[in-house]
């Protein structure tokens, strides 16, 4: 990987790690692992109470990215307002596809999962696993909305519910 492919993140910057969602870079440190000296981003995920160390050279390769800009967020909100695409395939296949989208790191794909699994008051029947996937997706989306809009997760969740609820 060339230097131009390497993203530069800074301490206290919010980032998105595909498998875990929004985290904050708390430190950039050099550490020796198996005789190899590596520069690592230390990323803290408050929601999971987890700290992850990502080699700076591999950050792009694992899909680590800056939080979305306002334009990308608008596209995600537009996706949420769209019509849900319910597929008639087996649940296990759909669940696998939803998990793939949630862990893709793409906010638009995350919004698609939330839109497709959202149930309003008149159609509230959901299986347990469907509800779990929905909760995971909307929580992760709310954390990124909160980071972008510099608000709390609860307010972001409320905003998402408003967008998802037809008038």
Secondary structure, 3 states (H helix, E strand, C coil): CCHHHCCCCCCCCEEEECCCEEEEEEEEEEEEECCEEEEEEEEEECCCCEEEEEEHHHCCCCCCEECCCHHHHHHHHHHHHCCCCCCCCCHHHHHHHHHHHHCCCCHHHHHHHHHHHCCCHHHCCCCHHHHHHHHHHHHHHHHHHHHHHCCCHHHHHHHHHHHHCCC
